[in-house]
Amino acid sequence: MISLNKKCTDIRVEVLRMLNESKSGHSGGSLSAVELIAGAYYQALTITVENCTDANRDRFVLSKGHAAPVLYSILADKGFFPKEELYTLRKLHSRLQGHPDSKKLPGIEAATGSLGQGCSIAVGMAMAAKSQKKSLKVFTLLGDGELQEGVVWEACMAASAYKLDNLTLIVDVNGLQLDGPCDQILPMGNLADKFSSFGFNVIEVEDGNNIKQVLAAYAQPPVMGIPTCILAHTIKGKGVSFIENQVGWHGKVPNDKELELAIIELQEN
């Protein structure tokens, strides 16, 4: 557990260095999602370089594609591509686009970026696995602001109708989106009740930036015939005090001085 906590800190540092180098990207929503993606890749799912083209592999779809720096950092750590390539993020001809591109980079299951689409893709993957009687798991990570996209709920209805108990939706509930607090932009009500009404087995994680709580949620056995939704309450910009819960840091990156201060804070805590 200690080593995975340390890994999450290292990922945060790597992400901020990548963003600083690119001078472009999303700090807040990347930092909130670290434990959610790390828990999937390092423990809950079996995803390796060796099995990444195996038809029976588990799948992870990053529906909130703007958190791509976290995914890139983890894929590089797992050996999908050289770590030095991380610092080409968002640069001309780089394989590391601002949002994941499955045609350019190994380990990416789906090109995402337009919000809401990753959920539908994950539902399709889970349906295909069911029809082919494969036991693989499909995880997809969405932002809470992303739930305002209508296509998400069409996908949820399909997931329930087709009894996709091999599908897990993870929602990064950090409460903020590009223009302000989610509940001020377009209130979504009680998300647990909403997903329950759509036929999901709902698991709430009080602290989605606590890797122990995240792994405990991921370890819960599926309910037969029912898809799962994990509502993980996180802090946007988690780990860096001047970024935490700041709307303005949704699409802002640290300058050199801010990067230095952020790394000191992350490594001291």
N, C-alpha and C positions, 0 to 999 in steps of 0.2 A: 504494500500500500504506500509506503514511504517513497519507493522508487517512482511510482506513478504520479504521486504528488509533485515530486521533483521534475518529472518529465513535463507535467502541465506548466510548471514555471518556465522551463526551458522553451516550451512551445510559445508561450507568451512573449518571451524575449526575442525569439526568432521572428515571430510575426511582426513585432514592432520594428525590428531591424529591416525586414523586407519592405515594410510600408515606408519607412524613412528613405530607403534606397530608391524606391520607385517614385516617391513624391506623390503617390496616388493610392487610393484604396479606402477600406473601411476598418477603422480601429474598434469602435464600440461593439458592434455586432460580432466581430471576430473574437474579441476577448471574452465575451459572455458565453461563447459556444465551446470553449476549449475542452472542458471536462466531458461535455456531451459527445464530442467527436472522438476524443482520446479513449473514453470508456468503451465506445463501440469498436474501435480499431485495435486496441491493445488487450481487450478481454472478451467482450460480448460476441464478436463476430470472428469468423476464421477467414481472414483476408491476408494473403501473402503474395509475394512476387511469383512464387512457384505455382499458386493455384489461380492466379488472376484471370486466366482464360478458361478455367475448368467450368463446364456447364453447371456443375453442382455447387459452385461457390456461393457463399453469402454475398449479399449486395448492400451497399450503402449509397444512398442518393442524397447529395447536399442540395436540398431544394432552396435554401437561403444561400444562393450561390455567391453572394458578396462576402461570405465568410471563407472564401477559398484559401486565403493564406494559411488558415489553421489546417485545412486538409492537405495542402501542399507540404507543410512542415512535417506532418505525420507520414505522408507517403515517402518523402525523402528519407526520413528516419528509418522507415521499413525497407528501404533499398529499391524503391521503384524508379528512382532517377538520382543523379549525383546531387549532394547537398548544395554544392556551389551554384547550382542552377537556380536555387531559391532567389538569388539576388538579381535574377533577370525578370522578376515579377513585373507584369504590365509593360515591358519594354518591347520595342519593335522586333518582330520575328521570334519572340520568346514563346515557349510552349506553355508558360504559366500566364494565362490570360487573367483579366480581372475577375472573370467568372469561369468555372471549370469547363474544359472542352474535351470531350471523350475521344475526339478524333486526333487530338494532338498529344495528349499526355497519358502514359500507361497508369492504370489504377483508377481512372475516372469512369464511373459507370454511366453517367448521363451528362450531357451538356445542360447546364441550368443557369439561370440568371433572371429570366422573366419570371417573376414570383408566381407561385401557385402550380407551376407545371411539374415540378419534381414529385409532388404528391401523386399526380396522375400516372407518371412514369413508374413510380414504385408500386402502385396498385396493379399496373399492367404486368410488372415483373412477378409480383406475388401470384396473380392469376395464372400466368404461364407456368410457374412452378407447380401450382396445384394441379393444373390440367395434365402436367407431365409426371405427376406423382413424385416430385422431388421434395426433399425435406429441408431445403435451404431456407434461411431467414432473410427478410428484406427490412432494412431500417431506412427511414428518411427523416431528415431534420428540417423543420420549418421554423420561421420566425413567427412571433405572435402577430406582428403587423401584417404578415403574409396571409394570415387567416381571413383578411378582408377580401381576398380574391375569391370570387364565386366558384371558380373551377375546383378549388380545394374541397368544397362541400359536395360537388358532383362526384368527385373521387371517393369521398368518405361514404356516400350512399352506395357506391359500387362495392367498396371494400366490405361493407356490412352485408349487402345482398349476396355477395359471392362467398361469404363466410371465410374471409382471409385471415385465419389465425396465425399465418406465417408473416404477417405484416405488422410492423411497429412504427407508428408515427411519434416522433419526438418533437415537442414544441418548446423552443427557446423563449420562455416567457420573461423577457426583460422589461416589458412595459413601455418601451420607447420605439419610435420609428423615425423615419427621415425628418418629418416636419413637427414632431412633438410627441407627447404621451399618446399611446394607442387609444386610450379611452376617451381622449378629447378629439382625436381625428375621426374615429368611427367606433363607438362603443360596441364591444362584442359580448357583453354580459358575462355570465358564469360559464367559463369554458368547460369545466368538468361536466356540468349539466348538459351543455351543448353537445359535447362528444358522446356522452351517454345516450342522449336522445337519438343520435345517429347510429347507435348500436355498437359502440366501442366499449371495451374494457378499459377504464380510465385509472391511471396510476399518477398520483401527484408526488412530486419531489419538492420538498420544502426548500432545499438549497441545492439548486442545480449546478453550483460551482463547488460542491463538496463531492469529491470523486467517490467516496465511500457510499454516499446516498445514491449517486448515479448508478454505480455498479449494482447496488442492491435492487434498484428498480429494473435494471437490465436482466438481472438473474431470476426475476419472478417468472414462473412457468406460464406459457400462454393458456388462455381459456379456450377450450375446444369450440371451434366454429365462430369465434368472435375476434376481430382485429383489436389491437391494443394501441392506446394513445397515452404517452407519458408527457405530462405537463410539468416541465422542469422550470422552476422559478429561479431566475438568474439575475445578475447585475450587469447591465450594459457597461462595458469598459472595465470589467472586473480585474482587480489587481493593481490598478494605477489610480491613485486618489483623484488626480485632476482630470481623469477621463471618465471615472465612474458616474453613471446616471446623468451624463451631460449630453443633451440632444445634439449640440453642436459638433460632437465628436463622431457622429454617425459616419460621415464621409470625409473626415479629416485625418491627416497623418501627423506623427510627431516630427518636429524639426530636430536638429542635432542636439540642442540643449535639452529639449523635452525627452528625447530618447535616452539621454544619459541619466536624467532624473528618474525616468520610468524603470530603467534597468536596475538602478540602485534600490528603488523601492521594492521591486519584485524579488530581488535576490536577498533582501533583508527580512522579508516576511515569509 
